[in-house]
Amino acid sequence: MCNCISEIEKKIHDKYPTHNGKEVESVNAHVIWIFTDDGMDKGTSTEFVMTLKGQKKKHPVEVNHTYCPFCGIKYKQEDENSTTRTDSSN
């Protein structure tokens, strides 16, 4: 597993130490946690928004990446019995 997520979070924090006159405490990517027999891994996903005809409510559809979108390294495969949970913190 690559460490692109952590590296990019640090680069963003270093580039933007303040925002709207306040110190930036932390920068966290939206990550998915992949639970496998070997433990857990972080990954990334892209969220699409689906709008149904005649309805105002929008429905999110999350697509999990199988490769890191930053460096191209393949993420660890999920086991058949594993679950994936999205989380906005590390």
Biopython code that builds the backbone (N, CA, C, O; Angstrom):
import numpy as np
from Bio.PDB.StructureBuilder import StructureBuilder

atoms = [
    (1, "MET", "N", (0.838, -1.183, 0.000)),
    (1, "MET", "CA", (0.000, 0.000, 0.000)),
    (1, "MET", "C", (0.880, 1.242, 0.000)),
    (1, "MET", "O", (1.845, 1.329, 0.759)),
    (2, "CYS", "N", (0.547, 2.188, -0.843)),
    (2, "CYS", "CA", (1.295, 3.440, -0.915)),
    (2, "CYS", "C", (0.918, 4.352, 0.251)),
    (2, "CYS", "O", (-0.014, 4.055, 0.998)),
    (3, "ASN", "N", (1.629, 5.441, 0.404)),
    (3, "ASN", "CA", (1.285, 6.412, 1.441)),
    (3, "ASN", "C", (0.943, 7.770, 0.824)),
    (3, "ASN", "O", (1.184, 8.814, 1.432)),
    (4, "CYS", "N", (0.385, 7.747, -0.378)),
    (4, "CYS", "CA", (0.026, 8.980, -1.092)),
    (4, "CYS", "C", (-0.963, 9.837, -0.304)),
    (4, "CYS", "O", (-0.830, 11.060, -0.270)),
    (5, "ILE", "N", (-1.945, 9.211, 0.324)),
    (5, "ILE", "CA", (-2.972, 9.975, 1.048)),
    (5, "ILE", "C", (-2.315, 10.818, 2.136)),
    (5, "ILE", "O", (-2.574, 12.017, 2.234)),
    (6, "SER", "N", (-1.469, 10.197, 2.951)),
    (6, "SER", "CA", (-0.783, 10.930, 4.030)),
    (6, "SER", "C", (0.129, 12.020, 3.479)),
    (6, "SER", "O", (0.186, 13.122, 4.023)),
    (7, "GLU", "N", (0.838, 11.711, 2.404)),
    (7, "GLU", "CA", (1.744, 12.694, 1.803)),
    (7, "GLU", "C", (0.981, 13.900, 1.266)),
    (7, "GLU", "O", (1.417, 15.037, 1.442)),
    (8, "ILE", "N", (-0.144, 13.661, 0.619)),
    (8, "ILE", "CA", (-0.932, 14.770, 0.046)),
    (8, "ILE", "C", (-1.587, 15.585, 1.155)),
    (8, "ILE", "O", (-1.643, 16.811, 1.062)),
    (9, "GLU", "N", (-2.081, 14.930, 2.201)),
    (9, "GLU", "CA", (-2.631, 15.671, 3.342)),
    (9, "GLU", "C", (-1.571, 16.612, 3.916)),
    (9, "GLU", "O", (-1.870, 17.768, 4.215)),
    (10, "LYS", "N", (-0.333, 16.128, 4.071)),
    (10, "LYS", "CA", (0.761, 16.951, 4.605)),
    (10, "LYS", "C", (1.085, 18.100, 3.650)),
    (10, "LYS", "O", (1.281, 19.232, 4.093)),
    (11, "LYS", "N", (1.145, 17.823, 2.347)),
    (11, "LYS", "CA", (1.452, 18.874, 1.368)),
    (11, "LYS", "C", (0.396, 19.984, 1.394)),
    (11, "LYS", "O", (0.726, 21.167, 1.312)),
    (12, "ILE", "N", (-0.872, 19.589, 1.508)),
    (12, "ILE", "CA", (-1.948, 20.594, 1.565)),
    (12, "ILE", "C", (-1.803, 21.426, 2.829)),
    (12, "ILE", "O", (-1.924, 22.651, 2.791)),
    (13, "HIS", "N", (-1.541, 20.754, 3.955)),
    (13, "HIS", "CA", (-1.376, 21.472, 5.225)),
    (13, "HIS", "C", (-0.183, 22.424, 5.156)),
    (13, "HIS", "O", (-0.262, 23.555, 5.637)),
    (14, "ASP", "N", (0.926, 21.970, 4.558)),
    (14, "ASP", "CA", (2.113, 22.823, 4.433)),
    (14, "ASP", "C", (1.859, 24.017, 3.524)),
    (14, "ASP", "O", (2.347, 25.115, 3.791)),
    (15, "LYS", "N", (1.098, 23.810, 2.451)),
    (15, "LYS", "CA", (0.824, 24.884, 1.497)),
    (15, "LYS", "C", (-0.184, 25.891, 2.057)),
    (15, "LYS", "O", (-0.101, 27.084, 1.766)),
    (16, "TYR", "N", (-1.129, 25.409, 2.855)),
    (16, "TYR", "CA", (-2.172, 26.274, 3.415)),
    (16, "TYR", "C", (-2.166, 26.178, 4.948)),
    (16, "TYR", "O", (-3.048, 25.545, 5.529)),
    (17, "PRO", "N", (-1.183, 26.798, 5.603)),
    (17, "PRO", "CA", (-1.138, 26.721, 7.067)),
    (17, "PRO", "C", (-2.253, 27.516, 7.742)),
    (17, "PRO", "O", (-2.596, 27.274, 8.899)),
    (18, "THR", "N", (-2.820, 28.483, 6.985)),
    (18, "THR", "CA", (-3.961, 29.243, 7.514)),
    (18, "THR", "C", (-5.056, 29.292, 6.460)),
    (18, "THR", "O", (-4.801, 29.167, 5.262)),
    (19, "HIS", "N", (-6.284, 29.477, 6.938)),
    (19, "HIS", "CA", (-7.431, 29.612, 6.042)),
    (19, "HIS", "C", (-8.402, 30.591, 6.689)),
    (19, "HIS", "O", (-8.796, 30.415, 7.842)),
    (20, "ASN", "N", (-8.784, 31.620, 5.946)),
    (20, "ASN", "CA", (-9.662, 32.670, 6.462)),
    (20, "ASN", "C", (-9.134, 33.260, 7.763)),
    (20, "ASN", "O", (-9.903, 33.555, 8.678)),
    (21, "GLY", "N", (-7.806, 33.430, 7.838)),
    (21, "GLY", "CA", (-7.194, 34.061, 8.998)),
    (21, "GLY", "C", (-7.013, 33.156, 10.206)),
    (21, "GLY", "O", (-6.566, 33.623, 11.253)),
    (22, "LYS", "N", (-7.345, 31.885, 10.092)),
    (22, "LYS", "CA", (-7.199, 30.956, 11.218)),
    (22, "LYS", "C", (-6.211, 29.859, 10.855)),
    (22, "LYS", "O", (-6.093, 29.462, 9.695)),
    (23, "GLU", "N", (-5.496, 29.371, 11.884)),
    (23, "GLU", "CA", (-4.532, 28.297, 11.685)),
    (23, "GLU", "C", (-5.248, 26.996, 11.337)),
    (23, "GLU", "O", (-6.238, 26.636, 11.975)),
    (24, "VAL", "N", (-4.748, 26.295, 10.328)),
    (24, "VAL", "CA", (-5.316, 25.000, 9.947)),
    (24, "VAL", "C", (-4.783, 23.954, 10.917)),
    (24, "VAL", "O", (-3.573, 23.760, 11.030)),
    (25, "GLU", "N", (-5.685, 23.289, 11.610)),
    (25, "GLU", "CA", (-5.290, 22.279, 12.594)),
    (25, "GLU", "C", (-4.903, 20.965, 11.925)),
    (25, "GLU", "O", (-3.892, 20.358, 12.278)),
    (26, "SER", "N", (-5.721, 20.524, 10.947)),
    (26, "SER", "CA", (-5.420, 19.266, 10.266)),
    (26, "SER", "C", (-6.099, 19.241, 8.912)),
    (26, "SER", "O", (-7.036, 19.997, 8.656)),
    (27, "VAL", "N", (-5.613, 18.360, 8.044)),
    (27, "VAL", "CA", (-6.195, 18.122, 6.727)),
    (27, "VAL", "C", (-6.413, 16.623, 6.624)),
    (27, "VAL", "O", (-5.472, 15.847, 6.792)),
    (28, "ASN", "N", (-7.643, 16.206, 6.351)),
    (28, "ASN", "CA", (-7.960, 14.778, 6.267)),
    (28, "ASN", "C", (-8.711, 14.480, 4.982)),
    (28, "ASN", "O", (-9.711, 15.123, 4.665)),
    (29, "ALA", "N", (-8.216, 13.499, 4.254)),
    (29, "ALA", "CA", (-8.872, 13.055, 3.030)),
    (29, "ALA", "C", (-10.068, 12.181, 3.371)),
    (29, "ALA", "O", (-10.096, 11.523, 4.411)),
    (30, "HIS", "N", (-11.034, 12.183, 2.500)),
    (30, "HIS", "CA", (-12.148, 11.236, 2.611)),
    (30, "HIS", "C", (-11.598, 9.888, 2.161)),
    (30, "HIS", "O", (-11.234, 9.720, 0.997)),
    (31, "VAL", "N", (-11.537, 8.936, 3.073)),
    (31, "VAL", "CA", (-10.970, 7.626, 2.748)),
    (31, "VAL", "C", (-11.997, 6.534, 3.008)),
    (31, "VAL", "O", (-12.969, 6.724, 3.739)),
    (32, "ILE", "N", (-11.753, 5.396, 2.395)),
    (32, "ILE", "CA", (-12.538, 4.207, 2.704)),
    (32, "ILE", "C", (-11.629, 3.270, 3.483)),
    (32, "ILE", "O", (-10.420, 3.229, 3.256)),
    (33, "TRP", "N", (-12.214, 2.530, 4.390)),
    (33, "TRP", "CA", (-11.464, 1.520, 5.138)),
    (33, "TRP", "C", (-11.859, 0.168, 4.601)),
    (33, "TRP", "O", (-13.039, -0.182, 4.567)),
    (34, "ILE", "N", (-10.859, -0.594, 4.179)),
    (34, "ILE", "CA", (-11.091, -1.927, 3.640)),
    (34, "ILE", "C", (-10.674, -2.926, 4.712)),
    (34, "ILE", "O", (-9.500, -3.002, 5.073)),
    (35, "PHE", "N", (-11.633, -3.690, 5.219)),
    (35, "PHE", "CA", (-11.353, -4.694, 6.242)),
    (35, "PHE", "C", (-11.102, -6.032, 5.557)),
    (35, "PHE", "O", (-11.947, -6.523, 4.808)),
    (36, "THR", "N", (-9.937, -6.618, 5.818)),
    (36, "THR", "CA", (-9.574, -7.908, 5.235)),
    (36, "THR", "C", (-9.132, -8.843, 6.349)),
    (36, "THR", "O", (-9.036, -8.438, 7.508)),
    (37, "ASP", "N", (-8.864, -10.085, 5.998)),
    (37, "ASP", "CA", (-8.350, -11.039, 6.981)),
    (37, "ASP", "C", (-7.000, -10.601, 7.528)),
    (37, "ASP", "O", (-6.628, -10.982, 8.638)),
    (38, "ASP", "N", (-6.252, -9.794, 6.750)),
    (38, "ASP", "CA", (-4.932, -9.322, 7.173)),
    (38, "ASP", "C", (-4.995, -8.055, 8.022)),
    (38, "ASP", "O", (-3.970, -7.631, 8.557)),
    (39, "GLY", "N", (-6.150, -7.449, 8.158)),
    (39, "GLY", "CA", (-6.286, -6.201, 8.913)),
    (39, "GLY", "C", (-7.069, -5.178, 8.129)),
    (39, "GLY", "O", (-8.060, -5.511, 7.479)),
    (40, "MET", "N", (-6.625, -3.910, 8.186)),
    (40, "MET", "CA", (-7.319, -2.828, 7.495)),
    (40, "MET", "C", (-6.354, -2.106, 6.572)),
    (40, "MET", "O", (-5.148, -2.061, 6.813)),
    (41, "ASP", "N", (-6.910, -1.545, 5.518)),
    (41, "ASP", "CA", (-6.173, -0.707, 4.588)),
    (41, "ASP", "C", (-7.013, 0.517, 4.263)),
    (41, "ASP", "O", (-8.242, 0.463, 4.296)),
    (42, "LYS", "N", (-6.338, 1.632, 3.948)),
    (42, "LYS", "CA", (-7.030, 2.830, 3.486)),
    (42, "LYS", "C", (-7.105, 2.803, 1.977)),
    (42, "LYS", "O", (-6.231, 2.244, 1.314)),
    (43, "GLY", "N", (-8.136, 3.398, 1.438)),
    (43, "GLY", "CA", (-8.275, 3.532, 0.000)),
    (43, "GLY", "C", (-8.999, 4.819, -0.318)),
    (43, "GLY", "O", (-9.302, 5.605, 0.580)),
    (44, "THR", "N", (-9.279, 5.042, -1.594)),
    (44, "THR", "CA", (-9.988, 6.242, -2.019)),
    (44, "THR", "C", (-11.217, 5.849, -2.818)),
    (44, "THR", "O", (-11.356, 4.712, -3.268)),
    (45, "SER", "N", (-12.093, 6.811, -2.981)),
    (45, "SER", "CA", (-13.309, 6.575, -3.748)),
    (45, "SER", "C", (-13.745, 7.880, -4.390)),
    (45, "SER", "O", (-13.264, 8.955, -4.031)),
    (46, "THR", "N", (-14.653, 7.775, -5.333)),
    (46, "THR", "CA", (-15.252, 8.946, -5.971)),
    (46, "THR", "C", (-16.750, 8.862, -5.745)),
    (46, "THR", "O", (-17.363, 7.817, -5.964)),
    (47, "GLU", "N", (-17.334, 9.966, -5.305)),
    (47, "GLU", "CA", (-18.768, 9.979, -5.070)),
    (47, "GLU", "C", (-19.469, 10.667, -6.244)),
    (47, "GLU", "O", (-19.116, 11.780, -6.634)),
    (48, "PHE", "N", (-20.453, 9.987, -6.785)),
    (48, "PHE", "CA", (-21.312, 10.538, -7.824)),
    (48, "PHE", "C", (-22.662, 10.837, -7.188)),
    (48, "PHE", "O", (-23.037, 10.207, -6.200)),
    (49, "VAL", "N", (-23.389, 11.787, -7.745)),
    (49, "VAL", "CA", (-24.707, 12.136, -7.219)),
    (49, "VAL", "C", (-25.750, 11.821, -8.273)),
    (49, "VAL", "O", (-25.669, 12.283, -9.411)),
    (50, "MET", "N", (-26.733, 11.024, -7.871)),
    (50, "MET", "CA", (-27.794, 10.599, -8.771)),
    (50, "MET", "C", (-29.066, 11.369, -8.400)),
    (50, "MET", "O", (-29.463, 11.397, -7.235)),
    (51, "THR", "N", (-29.690, 11.982, -9.384)),
    (51, "THR", "CA", (-30.952, 12.683, -9.182)),
    (51, "THR", "C", (-32.043, 11.918, -9.917)),
    (51, "THR", "O", (-31.936, 11.653, -11.114)),
    (52, "LEU", "N", (-33.092, 11.568, -9.185)),
    (52, "LEU", "CA", (-34.188, 10.824, -9.787)),
    (52, "LEU", "C", (-35.214, 11.784, -10.361)),
    (52, "LEU", "O", (-35.513, 12.816, -9.761)),
    (53, "LYS", "N", (-35.740, 11.451, -11.496)),
    (53, "LYS", "CA", (-36.717, 12.297, -12.170)),
    (53, "LYS", "C", (-37.924, 12.509, -11.261)),
    (53, "LYS", "O", (-38.502, 11.556, -10.739)),
    (54, "GLY", "N", (-38.290, 13.768, -11.084)),
    (54, "GLY", "CA", (-39.451, 14.099, -10.269)),
    (54, "GLY", "C", (-39.160, 14.182, -8.775)),
    (54, "GLY", "O", (-40.080, 14.406, -7.989)),
    (55, "GLN", "N", (-37.911, 14.010, -8.363)),
    (55, "GLN", "CA", (-37.560, 14.101, -6.944)),
    (55, "GLN", "C", (-36.463, 15.137, -6.741)),
    (55, "GLN", "O", (-35.568, 15.279, -7.575)),
    (56, "LYS", "N", (-36.540, 15.863, -5.621)),
    (56, "LYS", "CA", (-35.517, 16.851, -5.304)),
    (56, "LYS", "C", (-34.346, 16.217, -4.565)),
    (56, "LYS", "O", (-33.216, 16.695, -4.669)),
    (57, "LYS", "N", (-34.605, 15.151, -3.822)),
    (57, "LYS", "CA", (-33.558, 14.507, -3.036)),
    (57, "LYS", "C", (-32.526, 13.860, -3.961)),
    (57, "LYS", "O", (-32.867, 13.173, -4.923)),
    (58, "LYS", "N", (-31.264, 14.103, -3.640)),
    (58, "LYS", "CA", (-30.180, 13.516, -4.423)),
    (58, "LYS", "C", (-29.661, 12.283, -3.694)),
    (58, "LYS", "O", (-29.674, 12.231, -2.464)),
    (59, "HIS", "N", (-29.205, 11.292, -4.457)),
    (59, "HIS", "CA", (-28.739, 10.027, -3.903)),
    (59, "HIS", "C", (-27.267, 9.819, -4.255)),
    (59, "HIS", "O", (-26.911, 9.769, -5.433)),
    (60, "PRO", "N", (-26.406, 9.695, -3.231)),
    (60, "PRO", "CA", (-24.984, 9.475, -3.516)),
    (60, "PRO", "C", (-24.712, 8.034, -3.937)),
    (60, "PRO", "O", (-25.314, 7.092, -3.421)),
    (61, "VAL", "N", (-23.796, 7.887, -4.883)),
    (61, "VAL", "CA", (-23.333, 6.560, -5.323)),
    (61, "VAL", "C", (-21.812, 6.609, -5.226)),
    (61, "VAL", "O", (-21.168, 7.379, -5.938)),
    (62, "GLU", "N", (-21.243, 5.796, -4.355)),
    (62, "GLU", "CA", (-19.803, 5.814, -4.145)),
    (62, "GLU", "C", (-19.144, 4.660, -4.893)),
    (62, "GLU", "O", (-19.560, 3.507, -4.780)),
    (63, "VAL", "N", (-18.108, 4.994, -5.658)),
    (63, "VAL", "CA", (-17.356, 4.000, -6.419)),
    (63, "VAL", "C", (-15.954, 3.924, -5.813)),
    (63, "VAL", "O", (-15.209, 4.903, -5.831)),
    (64, "ASN", "N", (-15.608, 2.764, -5.284)),
    (64, "ASN", "CA", (-14.301, 2.576, -4.661)),
    (64, "ASN", "C", (-13.239, 2.331, -5.727)),
    (64, "ASN", "O", (-13.457, 1.568, -6.669)),
    (65, "HIS", "N", (-12.096, 2.980, -5.573)),
    (65, "HIS", "CA", (-10.985, 2.801, -6.508)),
    (65, "HIS", "C", (-10.243, 1.509, -6.188)),
    (65, "HIS", "O", (-10.102, 1.144, -5.020)),
    (66, "THR", "N", (-9.774, 0.823, -7.212)),
    (66, "THR", "CA", (-8.960, -0.374, -7.008)),
    (66, "THR", "C", (-7.476, -0.054, -7.127)),
    (66, "THR", "O", (-6.629, -0.869, -6.761)),
    (67, "TYR", "N", (-7.163, 1.138, -7.640)),
    (67, "TYR", "CA", (-5.782, 1.605, -7.747)),
    (67, "TYR", "C", (-5.710, 3.004, -7.147)),
    (67, "TYR", "O", (-6.688, 3.750, -7.191)),
    (68, "CYS", "N", (-4.569, 3.358, -6.593)),
    (68, "CYS", "CA", (-4.366, 4.711, -6.077)),
    (68, "CYS", "C", (-4.459, 5.689, -7.252)),
    (68, "CYS", "O", (-3.753, 5.510, -8.245)),
    (69, "PRO", "N", (-5.310, 6.718, -7.168)),
    (69, "PRO", "CA", (-5.426, 7.666, -8.280)),
    (69, "PRO", "C", (-4.216, 8.595, -8.401)),
    (69, "PRO", "O", (-4.105, 9.334, -9.378)),
    (70, "PHE", "N", (-3.314, 8.566, -7.424)),
    (70, "PHE", "CA", (-2.154, 9.450, -7.438)),
    (70, "PHE", "C", (-0.898, 8.775, -7.981)),
    (70, "PHE", "O", (-0.132, 9.398, -8.716)),
    (71, "CYS", "N", (-0.675, 7.494, -7.625)),
    (71, "CYS", "CA", (0.561, 6.832, -8.065)),
    (71, "CYS", "C", (0.305, 5.564, -8.884)),
    (71, "CYS", "O", (1.230, 5.041, -9.506)),
    (72, "GLY", "N", (-0.924, 5.065, -8.894)),
    (72, "GLY", "CA", (-1.263, 3.909, -9.715)),
    (72, "GLY", "C", (-1.023, 2.551, -9.072)),
    (72, "GLY", "O", (-1.244, 1.526, -9.717)),
    (73, "ILE", "N", (-0.575, 2.515, -7.818)),
    (73, "ILE", "CA", (-0.355, 1.229, -7.138)),
    (73, "ILE", "C", (-1.704, 0.598, -6.816)),
    (73, "ILE", "O", (-2.628, 1.278, -6.367)),
    (74, "LYS", "N", (-1.809, -0.706, -7.049)),
    (74, "LYS", "CA", (-3.055, -1.428, -6.807)),
    (74, "LYS", "C", (-3.309, -1.540, -5.312)),
    (74, "LYS", "O", (-2.419, -1.908, -4.546)),
    (75, "TYR", "N", (-4.543, -1.216, -4.900)),
    (75, "TYR", "CA", (-4.937, -1.386, -3.502)),
    (75, "TYR", "C", (-5.090, -2.864, -3.199)),
    (75, "TYR", "O", (-5.327, -3.676, -4.094)),
    (76, "LYS", "N", (-4.953, -3.199, -1.929)),
    (76, "LYS", "CA", (-5.142, -4.578, -1.492)),
    (76, "LYS", "C", (-6.577, -4.995, -1.800)),
    (76, "LYS", "O", (-7.518, -4.240, -1.555)),
    (77, "GLN", "N", (-6.733, -6.189, -2.332)),
    (77, "GLN", "CA", (-8.066, -6.697, -2.672)),
    (77, "GLN", "C", (-8.849, -7.035, -1.416)),
    (77, "GLN", "O", (-8.290, -7.517, -0.431)),
    (78, "GLU", "N", (-10.149, -6.777, -1.461)),
    (78, "GLU", "CA", (-11.025, -7.179, -0.373)),
    (78, "GLU", "C", (-11.236, -8.679, -0.424)),
    (78, "GLU", "O", (-11.321, -9.268, -1.502)),
    (79, "ASP", "N", (-11.319, -9.295, 0.746)),
    (79, "ASP", "CA", (-11.663, -10.711, 0.815)),
    (79, "ASP", "C", (-13.159, -10.859, 0.592)),
    (79, "ASP", "O", (-13.905, -9.888, 0.724)),
    (80, "GLU", "N", (-13.605, -12.063, 0.257)),
    (80, "GLU", "CA", (-15.024, -12.303, -0.010)),
    (80, "GLU", "C", (-15.915, -11.889, 1.144)),
    (80, "GLU", "O", (-17.000, -11.354, 0.918)),
    (81, "ASN", "N", (-15.485, -12.123, 2.378)),
    (81, "ASN", "CA", (-16.319, -11.865, 3.554)),
    (81, "ASN", "C", (-16.044, -10.520, 4.205)),
    (81, "ASN", "O", (-16.560, -10.254, 5.291)),
    (82, "SER", "N", (-15.246, -9.662, 3.576)),
    (82, "SER", "CA", (-14.909, -8.391, 4.188)),
    (82, "SER", "C", (-15.976, -7.350, 3.878)),
    (82, "SER", "O", (-16.819, -7.536, 3.001)),
    (83, "THR", "N", (-15.916, -6.253, 4.621)),
    (83, "THR", "CA", (-16.844, -5.148, 4.389)),
    (83, "THR", "C", (-16.041, -3.882, 4.182)),
    (83, "THR", "O", (-14.897, -3.782, 4.626)),
    (84, "THR", "N", (-16.636, -2.925, 3.514)),
    (84, "THR", "CA", (-15.996, -1.634, 3.282)),
    (84, "THR", "C", (-16.868, -0.566, 3.909)),
    (84, "THR", "O", (-18.088, -0.564, 3.746)),
    (85, "ARG", "N", (-16.223, 0.349, 4.633)),
    (85, "ARG", "CA", (-16.943, 1.426, 5.287)),
    (85, "ARG", "C", (-16.287, 2.731, 4.900)),
    (85, "ARG", "O", (-15.060, 2.814, 4.846)),
    (86, "THR", "N", (-17.089, 3.763, 4.628)),
    (86, "THR", "CA", (-16.509, 5.047, 4.305)),
    (86, "THR", "C", (-16.408, 5.856, 5.587)),
    (86, "THR", "O", (-17.230, 5.720, 6.494)),
    (87, "ASP", "N", (-15.391, 6.696, 5.646)),
    (87, "ASP", "CA", (-15.142, 7.500, 6.821)),
    (87, "ASP", "C", (-14.403, 8.744, 6.362)),
    (87, "ASP", "O", (-13.570, 8.669, 5.459)),
    (88, "SER", "N", (-14.694, 9.889, 6.969)),
    (88, "SER", "CA", (-14.037, 11.116, 6.540)),
    (88, "SER", "C", (-12.833, 11.447, 7.398)),
    (88, "SER", "O", (-12.221, 12.498, 7.210)),
    (89, "SER", "N", (-12.477, 10.584, 8.334)),
    (89, "SER", "CA", (-11.289, 10.835, 9.151)),
    (89, "SER", "C", (-10.315, 9.674, 8.999)),
    (89, "SER", "O", (-10.682, 8.588, 8.548)),
    (90, "ASN", "N", (-9.074, 9.924, 9.384)),
    (90, "ASN", "CA", (-8.047, 8.885, 9.260)),
    (90, "ASN", "C", (-7.973, 8.097, 10.494)),
    (90, "ASN", "O", (-7.167, 7.172, 10.588)),
]
sb = StructureBuilder()
sb.init_structure("model")
sb.init_model(0)
sb.init_chain("A")
sb.init_seg("    ")
for serial, (resi, resn, name, xyz) in enumerate(atoms, 1):
    if name == "N":
        sb.init_residue(resn, " ", resi, " ")
    sb.init_atom(name, np.array(xyz, "f"), 0.0, 1.0, " ", f" {name:<3s}", serial, name[0])
structure = sb.get_structure()
